Amino acid sequence: MHLANGLPWTLPVTLPVTKADAKSINVGDEVALYSDEENCVGSFR
């Protein structure tokens, strides 16, 4: 999605995680988003 001037329109993604999971993720790590059926539906870095 882009603005009329061509700049990207970004949407923040915030998801709940356990404290243990949060501690195991570092800046620059790739994380994946899975559906209830355990299908990978996206990844972020």
PQR file with spaces between the fields and no chain letter, atoms N, CA, C, O and H, PARSE charges and radii, in Angstrom:
ATOM       1  N    MET     1       0.846   -1.155    0.000 -0.4000 1.5000
ATOM       2  CA   MET     1       0.000    0.000    0.000 -0.0000 2.0000
ATOM       3  C    MET     1       0.903    1.234    0.000  0.5500 1.7000
ATOM       4  O    MET     1       1.892    1.286    0.732 -0.5500 1.4000
ATOM       5  N    HIS     2       0.562    2.217   -0.816 -0.4000 1.5000
ATOM       6  CA   HIS     2       1.376    3.423   -0.935 -0.0000 2.0000
ATOM       7  C    HIS     2       0.508    4.675   -0.866  0.5500 1.7000
ATOM       8  O    HIS     2      -0.675    4.650   -1.204 -0.5500 1.4000
ATOM       9  H    HIS     2      -0.241    2.175   -1.411  0.4000 1.0000
ATOM      10  N    LEU     3       1.117    5.758   -0.424 -0.4000 1.5000
ATOM      11  CA   LEU     3       0.457    7.056   -0.432 -0.0000 2.0000
ATOM      12  C    LEU     3       0.443    7.600   -1.850  0.5500 1.7000
ATOM      13  O    LEU     3       1.120    7.066   -2.729 -0.5500 1.4000
ATOM      14  H    LEU     3       2.078    5.778   -0.150  0.4000 1.0000
ATOM      15  N    ALA     4      -0.317    8.648   -2.076 -0.4000 1.5000
ATOM      16  CA   ALA     4      -0.412    9.242   -3.411 -0.0000 2.0000
ATOM      17  C    ALA     4       0.953    9.685   -3.938  0.5500 1.7000
ATOM      18  O    ALA     4       1.177    9.671   -5.149 -0.5500 1.4000
ATOM      19  H    ALA     4      -0.868    9.081   -1.363  0.4000 1.0000
ATOM      20  N    ASN     5       1.872   10.080   -3.044 -0.4000 1.5000
ATOM      21  CA   ASN     5       3.196   10.535   -3.483 -0.0000 2.0000
ATOM      22  C    ASN     5       4.178    9.380   -3.664  0.5500 1.7000
ATOM      23  O    ASN     5       5.350    9.623   -3.952 -0.5500 1.4000
ATOM      24  H    ASN     5       1.690   10.091   -2.061  0.4000 1.0000
ATOM      25  N    GLY     6       3.736    8.126   -3.506 -0.4000 1.5000
ATOM      26  CA   GLY     6       4.571    6.963   -3.731 -0.0000 2.0000
ATOM      27  C    GLY     6       5.240    6.396   -2.489  0.5500 1.7000
ATOM      28  O    GLY     6       5.795    5.298   -2.535 -0.5500 1.4000
ATOM      29  H    GLY     6       2.784    7.929   -3.272  0.4000 1.0000
ATOM      30  N    LEU     7       5.197    7.129   -1.378 -0.4000 1.5000
ATOM      31  CA   LEU     7       5.789    6.614   -0.152 -0.0000 2.0000
ATOM      32  C    LEU     7       4.976    5.427    0.369  0.5500 1.7000
ATOM      33  O    LEU     7       3.751    5.415    0.249 -0.5500 1.4000
ATOM      34  H    LEU     7       4.747    8.021   -1.340  0.4000 1.0000
ATOM      35  N    PRO     8       5.654    4.430    0.946 -0.5600 1.5000
ATOM      36  CA   PRO     8       4.904    3.283    1.485  0.2800 2.0000
ATOM      37  C    PRO     8       4.081    3.672    2.698  0.5500 1.7000
ATOM      38  O    PRO     8       4.512    4.481    3.519 -0.5500 1.4000
ATOM      39  N    TRP     9       2.905    3.099    2.807 -0.4000 1.5000
ATOM      40  CA   TRP     9       2.041    3.269    3.974 -0.0000 2.0000
ATOM      41  C    TRP     9       2.235    2.017    4.810  0.5500 1.7000
ATOM      42  O    TRP     9       1.775    0.938    4.439 -0.5500 1.4000
ATOM      43  H    TRP     9       2.555    2.441    2.139  0.4000 1.0000
ATOM      44  N    THR    10       2.910    2.158    5.930 -0.4000 1.5000
ATOM      45  CA   THR    10       3.222    0.991    6.748 -0.0000 2.0000
ATOM      46  C    THR    10       2.224    0.835    7.878  0.5500 1.7000
ATOM      47  O    THR    10       1.643    1.811    8.353 -0.5500 1.4000
ATOM      48  H    THR    10       3.284    3.035    6.232  0.4000 1.0000
ATOM      49  N    LEU    11       2.035   -0.387    8.294 -0.4000 1.5000
ATOM      50  CA   LEU    11       1.161   -0.707    9.408 -0.0000 2.0000
ATOM      51  C    LEU    11       1.968   -1.452   10.457  0.5500 1.7000
ATOM      52  O    LEU    11       2.602   -2.458   10.140 -0.5500 1.4000
ATOM      53  H    LEU    11       2.507   -1.180    7.908  0.4000 1.0000
ATOM      54  N    PRO    12       1.960   -0.988   11.691 -0.5600 1.5000
ATOM      55  CA   PRO    12       2.699   -1.719   12.721  0.2800 2.0000
ATOM      56  C    PRO    12       2.021   -3.056   13.033  0.5500 1.7000
ATOM      57  O    PRO    12       0.794   -3.158   13.052 -0.5500 1.4000
ATOM      58  N    VAL    13       2.829   -4.055   13.272 -0.4000 1.5000
ATOM      59  CA   VAL    13       2.320   -5.370   13.646 -0.0000 2.0000
ATOM      60  C    VAL    13       2.739   -5.614   15.089  0.5500 1.7000
ATOM      61  O    VAL    13       3.931   -5.657   15.394 -0.5500 1.4000
ATOM      62  H    VAL    13       3.826   -3.972   13.257  0.4000 1.0000
ATOM      63  N    THR    14       1.776   -5.771   15.965 -0.4000 1.5000
ATOM      64  CA   THR    14       2.077   -6.073   17.363 -0.0000 2.0000
ATOM      65  C    THR    14       1.359   -7.358   17.740  0.5500 1.7000
ATOM      66  O    THR    14       0.151   -7.491   17.545 -0.5500 1.4000
ATOM      67  H    THR    14       0.808   -5.736   15.718  0.4000 1.0000
ATOM      68  N    LEU    15       2.108   -8.291   18.277 -0.4000 1.5000
ATOM      69  CA   LEU    15       1.549   -9.586   18.645 -0.0000 2.0000
ATOM      70  C    LEU    15       1.991   -9.931   20.062  0.5500 1.7000
ATOM      71  O    LEU    15       3.114   -9.610   20.450 -0.5500 1.4000
ATOM      72  H    LEU    15       3.090   -8.183   18.436  0.4000 1.0000
ATOM      73  N    PRO    16       1.126  -10.580   20.842 -0.5600 1.5000
ATOM      74  CA   PRO    16       1.519  -10.963   22.196  0.2800 2.0000
ATOM      75  C    PRO    16       2.489  -12.139   22.167  0.5500 1.7000
ATOM      76  O    PRO    16       2.318  -13.082   21.394 -0.5500 1.4000
ATOM      77  N    VAL    17       3.502  -12.071   23.013 -0.4000 1.5000
ATOM      78  CA   VAL    17       4.442  -13.177   23.177 -0.0000 2.0000
ATOM      79  C    VAL    17       4.726  -13.356   24.667  0.5500 1.7000
ATOM      80  O    VAL    17       4.525  -12.440   25.465 -0.5500 1.4000
ATOM      81  H    VAL    17       3.641  -11.306   23.641  0.4000 1.0000
ATOM      82  N    THR    18       5.190  -14.528   25.021 -0.4000 1.5000
ATOM      83  CA   THR    18       5.564  -14.759   26.413 -0.0000 2.0000
ATOM      84  C    THR    18       6.865  -14.003   26.711  0.5500 1.7000
ATOM      85  O    THR    18       7.596  -13.630   25.794 -0.5500 1.4000
ATOM      86  H    THR    18       5.354  -15.272   24.373  0.4000 1.0000
ATOM      87  N    LYS    19       7.141  -13.785   27.984 -0.4000 1.5000
ATOM      88  CA   LYS    19       8.390  -13.117   28.369 -0.0000 2.0000
ATOM      89  C    LYS    19       9.598  -13.929   27.904  0.5500 1.7000
ATOM      90  O    LYS    19      10.599  -13.369   27.459 -0.5500 1.4000
ATOM      91  H    LYS    19       6.547  -14.088   28.729  0.4000 1.0000
ATOM      92  N    ALA    20       9.493  -15.246   28.010 -0.4000 1.5000
ATOM      93  CA   ALA    20      10.597  -16.109   27.581 -0.0000 2.0000
ATOM      94  C    ALA    20      10.854  -15.964   26.076  0.5500 1.7000
ATOM      95  O    ALA    20      12.006  -15.881   25.648 -0.5500 1.4000
ATOM      96  H    ALA    20       8.680  -15.702   28.372  0.4000 1.0000
ATOM      97  N    ASP    21       9.786  -15.933   25.279 -0.4000 1.5000
ATOM      98  CA   ASP    21       9.943  -15.750   23.836 -0.0000 2.0000
ATOM      99  C    ASP    21      10.552  -14.386   23.532  0.5500 1.7000
ATOM     100  O    ASP    21      11.447  -14.275   22.694 -0.5500 1.4000
ATOM     101  H    ASP    21       8.850  -16.000   25.626  0.4000 1.0000
ATOM     102  N    ALA    22      10.068  -13.346   24.215 -0.4000 1.5000
ATOM     103  CA   ALA    22      10.573  -11.993   23.984 -0.0000 2.0000
ATOM     104  C    ALA    22      12.065  -11.908   24.284  0.5500 1.7000
ATOM     105  O    ALA    22      12.799  -11.225   23.570 -0.5500 1.4000
ATOM     106  H    ALA    22       9.341  -13.436   24.896  0.4000 1.0000
ATOM     107  N    LYS    23      12.517  -12.582   25.319 -0.4000 1.5000
ATOM     108  CA   LYS    23      13.935  -12.558   25.686 -0.0000 2.0000
ATOM     109  C    LYS    23      14.806  -13.292   24.668  0.5500 1.7000
ATOM     110  O    LYS    23      15.999  -13.012   24.554 -0.5500 1.4000
ATOM     111  H    LYS    23      11.920  -13.137   25.899  0.4000 1.0000
ATOM     112  N    SER    24      14.214  -14.227   23.931 -0.4000 1.5000
ATOM     113  CA   SER    24      14.999  -15.023   22.983 -0.0000 2.0000
ATOM     114  C    SER    24      15.095  -14.370   21.604  0.5500 1.7000
ATOM     115  O    SER    24      15.806  -14.880   20.739 -0.5500 1.4000
ATOM     116  H    SER    24      13.244  -14.454   24.024  0.4000 1.0000
ATOM     117  N    ILE    25      14.400  -13.256   21.379 -0.4000 1.5000
ATOM     118  CA   ILE    25      14.407  -12.570   20.087 -0.0000 2.0000
ATOM     119  C    ILE    25      15.294  -11.333   20.184  0.5500 1.7000
ATOM     120  O    ILE    25      15.129  -10.505   21.080 -0.5500 1.4000
ATOM     121  H    ILE    25      13.822  -12.841   22.082  0.4000 1.0000
ATOM     122  N    ASN    26      16.236  -11.221   19.250 -0.4000 1.5000
ATOM     123  CA   ASN    26      17.156  -10.096   19.217 -0.0000 2.0000
ATOM     124  C    ASN    26      16.935   -9.253   17.968  0.5500 1.7000
ATOM     125  O    ASN    26      16.390   -9.741   16.978 -0.5500 1.4000
ATOM     126  H    ASN    26      16.371  -11.893   18.523  0.4000 1.0000
ATOM     127  N    VAL    27      17.351   -7.999   18.009 -0.4000 1.5000
ATOM     128  CA   VAL    27      17.270   -7.122   16.838 -0.0000 2.0000
ATOM     129  C    VAL    27      18.011   -7.799   15.684  0.5500 1.7000
ATOM     130  O    VAL    27      19.144   -8.254   15.844 -0.5500 1.4000
ATOM     131  H    VAL    27      17.794   -7.602   18.813  0.4000 1.0000
ATOM     132  N    GLY    28      17.368   -7.860   14.537 -0.4000 1.5000
ATOM     133  CA   GLY    28      17.960   -8.486   13.363 -0.0000 2.0000
ATOM     134  C    GLY    28      17.582   -9.939   13.172  0.5500 1.7000
ATOM     135  O    GLY    28      17.819  -10.502   12.103 -0.5500 1.4000
ATOM     136  H    GLY    28      16.448   -7.490   14.407  0.4000 1.0000
ATOM     137  N    ASP    29      16.991  -10.568   14.202 -0.4000 1.5000
ATOM     138  CA   ASP    29      16.536  -11.955   14.066 -0.0000 2.0000
ATOM     139  C    ASP    29      15.338  -12.018   13.125  0.5500 1.7000
ATOM     140  O    ASP    29      14.567  -11.065   13.018 -0.5500 1.4000
ATOM     141  H    ASP    29      16.799  -10.110   15.070  0.4000 1.0000
ATOM     142  N    GLU    30      15.194  -13.139   12.454 -0.4000 1.5000
ATOM     143  CA   GLU    30      13.998  -13.373   11.643 -0.0000 2.0000
ATOM     144  C    GLU    30      13.013  -14.175   12.487  0.5500 1.7000
ATOM     145  O    GLU    30      13.383  -15.171   13.108 -0.5500 1.4000
ATOM     146  H    GLU    30      15.820  -13.914   12.540  0.4000 1.0000
ATOM     147  N    VAL    31      11.768  -13.735   12.505 -0.4000 1.5000
ATOM     148  CA   VAL    31      10.716  -14.446   13.223 -0.0000 2.0000
ATOM     149  C    VAL    31       9.604  -14.771   12.242  0.5500 1.7000
ATOM     150  O    VAL    31       9.409  -14.057   11.258 -0.5500 1.4000
ATOM     151  H    VAL    31      11.468  -12.926   12.000  0.4000 1.0000
ATOM     152  N    ALA    32       8.881  -15.839   12.506 -0.4000 1.5000
ATOM     153  CA   ALA    32       7.819  -16.278   11.607 -0.0000 2.0000
ATOM     154  C    ALA    32       6.473  -16.203   12.309  0.5500 1.7000
ATOM     155  O    ALA    32       6.381  -16.356   13.527 -0.5500 1.4000
ATOM     156  H    ALA    32       9.040  -16.419   13.305  0.4000 1.0000
ATOM     157  N    LEU    33       5.440  -15.968   11.528 -0.4000 1.5000
ATOM     158  CA   LEU    33       4.069  -15.912   12.010 -0.0000 2.0000
ATOM     159  C    LEU    33       3.341  -17.139   11.462  0.5500 1.7000
ATOM     160  O    LEU    33       3.292  -17.355   10.251 -0.5500 1.4000
ATOM     161  H    LEU    33       5.515  -15.844   10.538  0.4000 1.0000
ATOM     162  N    TYR    34       2.772  -17.944   12.380 -0.4000 1.5000
ATOM     163  CA   TYR    34       2.096  -19.187   11.996 -0.0000 2.0000
ATOM     164  C    TYR    34       0.606  -19.114   12.288  0.5500 1.7000
ATOM     165  O    TYR    34       0.181  -18.489   13.260 -0.5500 1.4000
ATOM     166  H    TYR    34       2.811  -17.768   13.363  0.4000 1.0000
ATOM     167  N    SER    35      -0.181  -19.761   11.436 -0.4000 1.5000
ATOM     168  CA   SER    35      -1.622  -19.853   11.641 -0.0000 2.0000
ATOM     169  C    SER    35      -1.918  -20.920   12.696  0.5500 1.7000
ATOM     170  O    SER    35      -1.016  -21.632   13.140 -0.5500 1.4000
ATOM     171  H    SER    35       0.165  -20.269   10.647  0.4000 1.0000
ATOM     172  N    ASP    36      -3.175  -21.023   13.089 -0.4000 1.5000
ATOM     173  CA   ASP    36      -3.588  -22.070   14.034 -0.0000 2.0000
ATOM     174  C    ASP    36      -3.331  -23.467   13.487  0.5500 1.7000
ATOM     175  O    ASP    36      -3.158  -24.417   14.250 -0.5500 1.4000
ATOM     176  H    ASP    36      -3.908  -20.445   12.729  0.4000 1.0000
ATOM     177  N    GLU    37      -3.305  -23.588   12.153 -0.4000 1.5000
ATOM     178  CA   GLU    37      -3.044  -24.880   11.515 -0.0000 2.0000
ATOM     179  C    GLU    37      -1.551  -25.117   11.324  0.5500 1.7000
ATOM     180  O    GLU    37      -1.159  -26.070   10.651 -0.5500 1.4000
ATOM     181  H    GLU    37      -3.445  -22.816   11.533  0.4000 1.0000
ATOM     182  N    GLU    38      -0.709  -24.255   11.912 -0.4000 1.5000
ATOM     183  CA   GLU    38       0.750  -24.340   11.855 -0.0000 2.0000
ATOM     184  C    GLU    38       1.318  -24.119   10.465  0.5500 1.7000
ATOM     185  O    GLU    38       2.361  -24.677   10.126 -0.5500 1.4000
ATOM     186  H    GLU    38      -1.027  -23.481   12.459  0.4000 1.0000
ATOM     187  N    ASN    39       0.639  -23.305    9.649 -0.4000 1.5000
ATOM     188  CA   ASN    39       1.151  -22.899    8.346 -0.0000 2.0000
ATOM     189  C    ASN    39       1.859  -21.559    8.514  0.5500 1.7000
ATOM     190  O    ASN    39       1.316  -20.652    9.145 -0.5500 1.4000
ATOM     191  H    ASN    39      -0.209  -22.852    9.924  0.4000 1.0000
ATOM     192  N    CYS    40       3.059  -21.420    7.961 -0.4000 1.5000
ATOM     193  CA   CYS    40       3.764  -20.154    8.018 -0.0000 2.0000
ATOM     194  C    CYS    40       3.050  -19.161    7.099  0.5500 1.7000
ATOM     195  O    CYS    40       2.916  -19.406    5.900 -0.5500 1.4000
ATOM     196  H    CYS    40       3.500  -22.156    7.448  0.4000 1.0000
ATOM     197  N    VAL    41       2.596  -18.051    7.659 -0.4000 1.5000
ATOM     198  CA   VAL    41       1.857  -17.057    6.874 -0.0000 2.0000
ATOM     199  C    VAL    41       2.656  -15.763    6.688  0.5500 1.7000
ATOM     200  O    VAL    41       2.188  -14.834    6.030 -0.5500 1.4000
ATOM     201  H    VAL    41       2.704  -17.852    8.633  0.4000 1.0000
ATOM     202  N    GLY    42       3.850  -15.703    7.261 -0.4000 1.5000
ATOM     203  CA   GLY    42       4.691  -14.529    7.070 -0.0000 2.0000
ATOM     204  C    GLY    42       5.924  -14.601    7.941  0.5500 1.7000
ATOM     205  O    GLY    42       5.990  -15.369    8.901 -0.5500 1.4000
ATOM     206  H    GLY    42       4.230  -16.458    7.796  0.4000 1.0000
ATOM     207  N    SER    43       6.906  -13.778    7.581 -0.4000 1.5000
ATOM     208  CA   SER    43       8.104  -13.694    8.405 -0.0000 2.0000
ATOM     209  C    SER    43       8.564  -12.246    8.433  0.5500 1.7000
ATOM     210  O    SER    43       8.279  -11.469    7.522 -0.5500 1.4000
ATOM     211  H    SER    43       6.852  -13.154    6.801  0.4000 1.0000
ATOM     212  N    PHE    44       9.275  -11.900    9.487 -0.4000 1.5000
ATOM     213  CA   PHE    44       9.729  -10.533    9.706 -0.0000 2.0000
ATOM     214  C    PHE    44      11.190  -10.563   10.128  0.5500 1.7000
ATOM     215  O    PHE    44      11.649  -11.525   10.743 -0.5500 1.4000
ATOM     216  H    PHE    44       9.506  -12.530   10.228  0.4000 1.0000
ATOM     217  N    ARG    45      11.910   -9.510    9.796 -0.4000 1.5000
ATOM     218  CA   ARG    45      13.294   -9.368   10.249 -0.0000 2.0000
ATOM     219  C    ARG    45      13.456   -7.987   10.825  0.5500 1.7000
ATOM     220  O    ARG    45      14.544   -7.629   11.275 -0.5500 1.4000
ATOM     221  H    ARG    45      11.537   -8.728    9.296  0.4000 1.0000
